[in-house]
Amino acid sequence: MSTTLLKPGFLVSLKTTIQGGVSYQRVDKAHEHDEAGVDIVQWETTRKIEDLAEYKNATKTRSAASALIRSVCVHTAFGLLCSEANEAKLDEAIAGAQALADAHNGGAHSTLIRIYVLRGRIASTDEEAVRGLSSEVRGLLEEMQDGIRRVDVSAVREAASRAKKLGQILDAEQAAKVSAAVESARAAAREIVRRIDTDGAEAVRAVAEAMTGPIERARFAFLELEESIVVQPGAAHAPRPELEVQ
């Protein structure tokens, strides 16, 4: 079957490391077995950093390089996803991250930052990816509803923000459903804040739940989409793109 949910794009695998600059020494303090036969080991670990200023700069630079690449991607349960429309931005981010690492490495004496990026193309008809992302979207919609029922504004807003970001990699039709649900959730959150002190939690909960029609419609739409996809036996439960080293 042909499935449309997500925009064509990339699954991005990102790894950053700092080599050198720190060493650890472990000293075993005790080793025994308790009466139940459980093995118990106690030890003491000492960490030694050769150049604290350089190591702190390496840590800061590594975080900045990672954030640069993550900023053009959407975080999902599968990892980082980047839409095809943002391919040029992804290339620029990878180059920028590497430039940050190179600038640090050029003046460092005891530390070395390495940036590893793998990316694989995902088609809009990748049924396993569609099924997985549909499940994730549905989970966020359920979190919004649950937050409204519990009159938990922070939970509602957090789930809504994550859903909005995920909408960036969905096709136009599905993104519109998510957008409507997000706006409904945010409106409910605003209503909770406005009325909670005067009307009480029970009254506000009833009013807020009455505003969640778009959330419920979107949740059922993604549930139906997820259940309509037939995955072949033995298929892995994640996108399986061919990865190319960048």
N, C-alpha and C positions, 0 to 999 in steps of 0.2 A: 504494500500500500504506500501511497505518497502522503507524507505527513508534513505539515507546515506549522512550526511553532517558533523556531529560533532563526535568526538571521545567519547566513553563512559566516563563518569566522574561524577563530583559532583557540585551541586549548593551549594555554601557556604554562609551562612548568618552570619555576624559578627557584634557583638555589644560590645563596651567597655565603661565602665563608671568609673567615679571618685565619690565616696561618701564621704561627709564630707569635712572639711577644708575651706569651704566658706559658707557665709550666706548672705542673701539679706533682706533688710528692705525697704518696699514700703510705701510711704506717698502720699495719694491723695491730689492734689493741687486744682483741679477744676473739676466740673461736670455740664455740661449744655447741652441744646438742641438748635440747631440753628433754623432759620426760616423754613427750609425745613424738620424739624423733625429729623435731624441727631443727634445721641447721641455722645457727645464729652467728653472724660475724659482725664485729664492731671494728671500725677503723677511724683514723683521723687523717684528714686531707689538708695539705698546705698549698696555697696558691701563691705563685711568685710572678709578678709582672715586671719585666725588665725596664720598660719606659712607660710610666703611667700616662703621661700626656699623649704620647704617640698611640697608645692602645685605646685611649678614650676617643681620639680623633678617628682611629680606624673603625671603632664601633659606630660612631656618629655617621661617618661616610658610608659605611655598609648599609645602615638604616635608610639614609637618603637615597642611595642607589636603588634599593629595593622599593622604596615608596614611589620613585619615579616611574618604574615599570608598572607597579600596581595601580597607579593613578589612571592609566588608560585602559584598565581591565575591570571586569566585574568579578567579585569573589563569589564562588558557588561551592557546593559540596564536592564538586569534581576538581576544584582548583580555580585558577584564573581563566576567564574567558574574555576574548577580545573580538569585537565585531569586525567584519571584513572592511567596513567603512573606516575603521580606525587603524588599518594596517600601517599607513605612513606614520601615524603618531606612535604606534608600537615600535616601529623601526627607530624613530628618533629617540624614544625613551630608552631603548636598549643601548643605543650609541651613547646617549647621555650618561647612563649608569656606568658604562664601561669607561667613559672619560673621567668620571669621578674617581673610580677605582685606580685608573692609571695615574691620575694626578697625585693621589695619596702614595701609591707604590713608588713613584719617582723620587719622593723625598723621604721615604721611610727607611729605617735601619733594621728593625726587628719584626715588622708585620707585613703581611701581604694579603690584599683583598682580591678575591676571585669571584667573578660573576658568571653563572652558568644559566643559559636560557635555552629551553627546548620548546618548540611550538609545532602543533599539528593542526591541519585544516579540518574543520567539522562542517559537513554539508547540512543544509536545512532539512534534509530528509533522513538524517541519521536517527533511526527510530529509537535506539537505546538512549541516545542523548536527549531526544524529545521526551521520552518517558521519564527520565531522571529529572530533567528540568521542570517538567509539569508537576511532578511530585513535590519538588522544592518550592515552587510558586504556591501550590495548594497549602503546603505547610505554613508558609508565611501568612497566607490569608486566614488560616485557622488561628494563628497566633494573634492576629488583629482582633478577631472575634472574641477570643478568650480574654484578651486584655480589656476589651470593652465590657464584657460580663463581670470582670473583676474590678472594674473602674480603675484600671491601672494605666494611666496616661503614658507613662514612660515606656511600658511594654508595647502599647499601641503604636506610638511614634517610632520606636526602634524597628518594629516589624515593617511598618509602612515605608521607612527609609530604605530598608534592605530590599523590599519588593520593588520600589521605584528604580533602584539601581539595576536590579535584575531585568526590569522592563527594557533596559537599553539594548539587550541582546535578543529580545523577542521580536517576532514579525509585527507589522503594524496592527493587525486585527487583535492579536493576543495582548500586545502592549497597551492597546486602548482599554481592554477589560481590566488589566492590572491598574492602569492609571485611574480609572473610575473608582475602583475599589480603594485605592490609596487615598483619593480625595474624600471618599465617604468616611474612611477611618479617621482621617485627620479632622474632619468636621465633627465627628463624634467626640474626639479627644478635646476639641475646643469647647464643645457643649458641656462636657464633663467638668472642665476647669471653670466654666462660667457659672454653673449651677450647683456644684457640689456643696458649697458652703450654705446655700439657702434651702435647697430641696432635699438634701440627704442622699446617701449612696443608692438606696433602693429606687427612689424616684428617678434619679439620674440614669441608673442602669437601664430602666425601662425606656426612657427617652432615647438614649444612645443606641440601644439595640434596634429601635425602630428605624434608625438611619443606616442600617447595614445591608440594605437590599443589594447594592452593587457588589458588596463583598461576597454575599451568599451566591449570587448569580455567577460570579467569576469562579468561585470555589467549585461549584458544580460543573462548570464548563471545563475546567482543567481536570477534574476527576473523570469526566466522561472521555476526554481526550486521552488521558493516561490509560484508562481501561480499554479503549478501542484499539490500542497498539498491541499486536501479537508479536512477542519476542521469541525467536527460535530457541529451543532447548540448548542449554550450554552457553548461551550468550553471556558475556560479562555485563555487570550492572554499572557501566560507566561508558562515556564516549571512548572510542578506540581509534583515534586518528593515527596516521603515519606521522611520526615525529621527525622533524628536520632540525639539525643543530644550527643555532645562530651564532 
